[in-house]
Amino acid sequence: MTKKKVAFSGIQPSGDIHVGNYLGAIKNWARMIDEVDCIFCIVDLHAITVMYDPAEMQERILRAAAVNIACGLDPARCRIFVQSRVPEHTELCWLLNTVTPIGSLERMTQFKDKSQQQQENVNTGLFDYPVLMAADIMLYKANVVPVGDDQLQHLELCREIVRKFNARFGDVFPEPQERLSQAPRIMGLDGKAKMSKSLGNHISLIDEPDAVWKKLAPAFTDPARQRRSDPGNPDICNIFTMHRGFSPPEVVQRVNGECRGAEIGCVECKKMLLEHMLKELEPIRTRAKELIAEPERVYSALSEGAAKCGTVAEATMDEVRRAMGLRK
């Protein structure tokens, strides 16, 4: 019997899991559960590289876990846990630092971007973020990593670290390969940057229908469409991008043609998107709120996931310590 591949992916506990997270990552993860051995992680250690309120962290973790489970990451069919509950993540990160060139980290574009965004808090954790990400993946010897295109540079660094470690200490880790989402990057509602809670340009998966429309109605579209009679270009319109994620193929085809022919206005297009978005998100919102109201169920699933992952992590670290001469 062929052994299943192992997939690892993580999501930060931002508090509000949004449409960009869902289309770009979580929806893809849920499809993979029966195909590969899936490990999903609430990466709280990554989340503390930016300013945050410690009093809110546990609530953010609960909400992130509840929404992910509601989206289809069934704890009975995959492993879902909180990163900091498996201390081997940080131990492996430190050991991998010893084979990671500083020059490789200095080339990471995400570090440069984040450094500009938070100039008052350019910390070492932000710089070392990609090594912790590599440790997350390598700890479970994952060979499949579902990522968005913005994480490809980090994954290539992970492969570089694998090669350097194996060359120096023996063949311990496989080289992980990306599994790109079918959805392109989802831009924020303002059309200026990737959808993000911190930038306030997002739609939460647990927003009430009225709140969804309040955010969607003024959302940025094709700037060339000043009037309803102007033809549009769906290829550059974020609303059309979201249609491709939520609407049936026949609706996507209709919107594509009618937008280009100025047969449909942006408000009509948004109302059609709203209908199909709410149809898909309503059961997720309902289930997530049920889980948030029963936190012990969520914590139990996270504890069970951490116990299972901890067993794997301990075995990997025993192998790593021996390879590096830290144990007999």
N, C-alpha and C positions, 0 to 999 in steps of 0.2 A: 504494500500500500504506500503510495507516494505521500510523503509528509507535507502538510500544508505550509505555505510560506507564512512568515510572520510580518504583520504590518504594525507600525507604530505611528501615532500622530497625537499631537497635543493641542489644547486650546487654552488661552489665558482666561482666568475668571474675571472678566471685565464687569460682570454684573448683568449686563444686557447683551445676550447673544443676538446678533442682528441678521438681517436678510443676506448681507454680504458673507457672513460666516456660514450661513445655511447653504446658499447656492455654491459658494466657492469651496466648501469643505465638508460640512456635516452630512449633507444629502449624499455625497459621494461615499463617505464612510459607511453610512447605513447600507448602501448597496453591496459593500465588500464583506459584510459580516459572515456570510455563509461560504464565501469563496476562499478567504484566508483567515488565519488566526489573528484576530484583531485586538490590539491593546490601545486604549484611549486614555489620555492623561489630562487632568486639570492642572496646568503647569503654574502653580502658585509661586514657585521660586523664580520663574521668568518674570512674573507680574510685579515683583517687588523691585525691579530695576528702574521703575519710574515712581514718582511720588504717589503715595496712596494713604488712605486712612486705615490704620490697623484695626480699628473698631468695626470696619465694614467688611473685612476680608472674608470672614467665615460665612456671612450672608451672601457674598459674591460667589463663593465656592458652591454653596448650596444651590443657588439659582442657576449657575452654569451647569452643574451636574444634572439638575432636574430638567432643564431645557434639552440637553443632549440626550438624555434617556427618552424624553418625550418625542424627540426627532427619530427615534428608532434604534438607538444604541442600547439594546436590551442587555442588561447585566447577565442574563442567563445564557446569552450567546456570544458575549465578548467580555473583555476585562476592562473595567473603567475604575480609575482610582485617582487620588491626589498625589502629586509629585513628591511633596515634602514628607509624606508618610513612608516613603521608601528611601532611607538615607543613603543607599548605595549610589543614587544619582549624583550626589555631590562628591562622594569619594571618587567615583570614576572620573568626574569632571576634573578634579585636582590632578589625578594621575595622567589624564590626557593632556593637561596643560604642559607637561614636560616633553611632549613630542609635537606640540603645535607651534609653528613659527609665528613670531610676533608680526612679521610682515604680512602673513596671510590674514591675520585678524584686522590689520590696519587697512586692508583693501575692502573690507565688508561695507557695502554701500548703506546697509540698514543702520550700522553704527554711525556713519556720517550723518544720515538723515535724522536719527533720534538725537544725536548730539546738538544739532541745530534746533530741534524742537524743544529740548529741555536743557538749555545752556547753563542753567543754575544747578544741574544735577547730572553732570557727565561722570558717572561712576564706573568703577572697575567691573562691576557686574554687567553693565551695559556693554562694555568692551568684550567681556568673556562669554557673553550670551551664546554665541555660536558653538562654543566648546561644551557648554552645558547641554545644548540641543543635541550635539553629537553623542554625548554621554547617554542622554535619554534613549536615543535610537540604538546605540551599540550595546547597552546594558541587556537588552532582550534579543540581541543578534538579529534585529529586524532586517529583512532584505527588501521590504516594500515600504515606502514612505509616501502617503498621499499628501501632496503639498500644492500650494498655488505657485504661480510663476515668480512671485516675490521672494519665495524661500529657496529657489534653486541654487543661488550662490552659497547659502548656508549648507545645503545638502552636498554640494561639490566639495566644500571644506571638510565635511564629515568623511567623505570618501578619501580625501587626502590624509586625514588623521588615521583612518583605518590602515591605509597603505604604509604610513610611517610607523605605526605601532607594530603591525605584522612583520615589517622588514627588520625591526630591531628586536622584537621579543618572541617572534614565532607566529604562526598562522592561527590567530584567535578569533578574529572578527570577519564576517562577510561584508562586502561592499554593498550598501543599500542603494536601491534604484527608485527613482521617483515614479509616482502614479499621479499624473496631472489631472486636476478636475476637468470635467467636460465644460464647465461654465467659465467664461472669461472673468477677469477681475471686475468686481462690482464697484462702480464709483459711488461716491456719496451723493446725497440728494442735491447738494449744491453744485455738483459737477466739477469740483476743484481738486478733489483728492479721493483716495480709496475710502470706502464707507468705514466709519470708525465711530465708536461711542465717544471717545475723547474729543473728537472734532464736532460732535453734535449733528452729524449729517446722516443719521442712520434711522432705520425702522426696526424696532425690537420685535423678536418673534412672539413676544407675549403682550404687545400693544393691543389695546381694544380696537375694534373696527373704526370707530370715530377718530381715534388717534392716528391710525394708519392713513386715513384719507386726509387728515389735517396736515400730515407731513408730505404725502404724495402729491397733493393738489398743486403746491407751488414749486415742485421739483424741477430742476434744470432739464431742458430738452435741447433739441437742435437749435442753436442760436440763429440760424438762417431763417427759421420760421417765425416771422414777425406777425403774420396774419394767417388765418385758417386757409386762405387760398394759395399760400406759398407751398411749393413742394418741399418735402422733407427728405432727410437722409438717415434712415434707421441705423445705418452702420456706425454712426457716431452718437447715437441717442441712448442714454442709459436706461430710459424707460423701455425701449425695445429690447435691450439686453436682459432686463428683468422679465419681459414677456417670454423670452426664450427659456427662462428658468421655470416659469410658473404656468404659462398658457399652453393649451393643446396645439399641436402642429398646424391645424387648420386655422386657428386664430392668429398664430404667428405669421402664417403666410398671408392672411387677409390684412393684418396690420402693416406688414412690409409693403404690400402693393398699394394699399389705400393711402399710406403716408406719403409714398413717393409720388402718387398721383394727386395729392392734395384733396382726397376724397374724405379724409378723416382729420379732425383737429386734435391738438395735443390733449385737451381736456377729455374728449371722447376716448382717446387712446389710454389715458390714465384710468378712466372709469372701468374700461375693459380689463386692464391689468389688476385693478383693485378686486374685481369680482373673482378672478382666478387665484390671486394671491390669498384672499381671505378663505377661499374654499380649501386650499392646501394647508394654510396655517391655523385655521380654527381648531382642528383636533389636537394640534401640537400645543396651542395656547391653553386649551382646556386641560390636557393631560399634565402639562408643566405646572399649572396652578394647583392641581390636585396634589402633585408631588411636593411642591413647596409648602403646602399646608400640612404635609405629613413628613417632616424632615427625617424622622428616624428611619423611614424606609430608604431614603436616599443615602443616609450615613451608613446604614447597614450594607448597602450595595457597594459603596466606596470602600468600606473596611474589608469586605470580602475580596474585592478586586486588589486592594493593597497587599493582602495576605498572599494571594496567588502570585502576584508580581514579585513580592518580596522573596519568595522561594526561588524564582528564576534569577533574580538579581543577586542573591547570595551565592548561587552556584557560579554565575559569571564572574563575580568578584573573586571568588576563591581561585578560579582559573587565572584571572588577571594578576593577582598577587603572586601566585607561583611563577607565572611567566616573567614577572618583573623582579623576581628574587626577593620579594618581601615576605614570603613564606617558604618553608621547606617543601 
